Amino acid sequence: MTDPTGESKERNREIAANESARQTTGSIRISVWAIAIAIIIGLIGFGWVMLGNK
């Protein structure tokens, strides 16, 4: 069964574009969490070093 109008190909392209956008959003969300956790760990480490110097 072939699609002479090309609607199937266009639909597949649209699905691929939507999936790409969803993956990009997920990657950004994960990156933000990773940066936030790294900052928190850094602040805890910095505080520990500062308290140890007293």
Phi and psi restraints in degrees (value plus and minus 20) as a CYANA .aco file:
   2 THR   PHI    -121.3   -81.3
   2 THR   PSI     135.1   175.1
   3 ASP   PHI    -127.1   -87.1
   3 ASP   PSI      80.0   120.0
   4 PRO   PHI     -87.9   -47.9
   4 PRO   PSI     -39.7     0.3
   5 THR   PHI    -106.6   -66.6
   5 THR   PSI     -35.8     4.2
   6 GLY   PHI      61.2   101.2
   6 GLY   PSI     -11.5    28.5
   7 GLU   PHI     -82.8   -42.8
   7 GLU   PSI     -54.8   -14.8
   8 SER   PHI     -84.8   -44.8
   8 SER   PSI     -63.4   -23.4
   9 LYS   PHI     -84.6   -44.6
   9 LYS   PSI     -61.9   -21.9
  10 GLU   PHI     -84.6   -44.6
  10 GLU   PSI     -60.6   -20.6
  11 ARG   PHI     -83.6   -43.6
  11 ARG   PSI     -62.9   -22.9
  12 ASN   PHI     -83.1   -43.1
  12 ASN   PSI     -58.4   -18.4
  13 ARG   PHI     -84.2   -44.2
  13 ARG   PSI     -61.2   -21.2
  14 GLU   PHI     -85.6   -45.6
  14 GLU   PSI     -62.0   -22.0
  15 ILE   PHI     -82.4   -42.4
  15 ILE   PSI     -63.0   -23.0
  16 ALA   PHI     -83.5   -43.5
  16 ALA   PSI     -60.1   -20.1
  17 ALA   PHI     -85.3   -45.3
  17 ALA   PSI     -61.7   -21.7
  18 ASN   PHI     -84.4   -44.4
  18 ASN   PSI     -61.5   -21.5
  19 GLU   PHI     -85.0   -45.0
  19 GLU   PSI     -59.0   -19.0
  20 SER   PHI     -83.5   -43.5
  20 SER   PSI     -62.9   -22.9
  21 ALA   PHI     -84.2   -44.2
  21 ALA   PSI     -59.3   -19.3
  22 ARG   PHI     -86.5   -46.5
  22 ARG   PSI     -60.1   -20.1
  23 GLN   PHI     -86.2   -46.2
  23 GLN   PSI     -59.2   -19.2
  24 THR   PHI     -82.9   -42.9
  24 THR   PSI     -64.3   -24.3
  25 THR   PHI     -81.4   -41.4
  25 THR   PSI     -62.9   -22.9
  26 GLY   PHI     -84.0   -44.0
  26 GLY   PSI     -59.9   -19.9
  27 SER   PHI     -85.6   -45.6
  27 SER   PSI     -60.6   -20.6
  28 ILE   PHI     -84.2   -44.2
  28 ILE   PSI     -62.7   -22.7
  29 ARG   PHI     -81.6   -41.6
  29 ARG   PSI     -63.0   -23.0
  30 ILE   PHI     -85.4   -45.4
  30 ILE   PSI     -60.5   -20.5
  31 SER   PHI     -83.3   -43.3
  31 SER   PSI     -61.1   -21.1
  32 VAL   PHI     -83.2   -43.2
  32 VAL   PSI     -63.5   -23.5
  33 TRP   PHI     -83.0   -43.0
  33 TRP   PSI     -62.0   -22.0
  34 ALA   PHI     -83.3   -43.3
  34 ALA   PSI     -61.8   -21.8
  35 ILE   PHI     -85.5   -45.5
  35 ILE   PSI     -63.2   -23.2
  36 ALA   PHI     -81.9   -41.9
  36 ALA   PSI     -63.9   -23.9
  37 ILE   PHI     -84.9   -44.9
  37 ILE   PSI     -60.7   -20.7
  38 ALA   PHI     -83.2   -43.2
  38 ALA   PSI     -59.1   -19.1
  39 ILE   PHI     -86.2   -46.2
  39 ILE   PSI     -63.7   -23.7
  40 ILE   PHI     -81.8   -41.8
  40 ILE   PSI     -65.5   -25.5
  41 ILE   PHI     -82.5   -42.5
  41 ILE   PSI     -60.8   -20.8
  42 GLY   PHI     -82.3   -42.3
  42 GLY   PSI     -62.6   -22.6
  43 LEU   PHI     -85.9   -45.9
  43 LEU   PSI     -59.5   -19.5
  44 ILE   PHI     -83.0   -43.0
  44 ILE   PSI     -65.0   -25.0
  45 GLY   PHI     -82.5   -42.5
  45 GLY   PSI     -62.4   -22.4
  46 PHE   PHI     -83.4   -43.4
  46 PHE   PSI     -63.3   -23.3
  47 GLY   PHI     -83.6   -43.6
  47 GLY   PSI     -59.2   -19.2
  48 TRP   PHI     -84.1   -44.1
  48 TRP   PSI     -62.4   -22.4
  49 VAL   PHI     -85.3   -45.3
  49 VAL   PSI     -62.0   -22.0
  50 MET   PHI     -86.0   -46.0
  50 MET   PSI     -58.9   -18.9
  51 LEU   PHI     -90.2   -50.2
  51 LEU   PSI     -49.2    -9.2
  52 GLY   PHI     -94.2   -54.2
  52 GLY   PSI     -39.6     0.4
  53 ASN   PHI    -104.3   -64.3
  53 ASN   PSI     -24.3    15.7
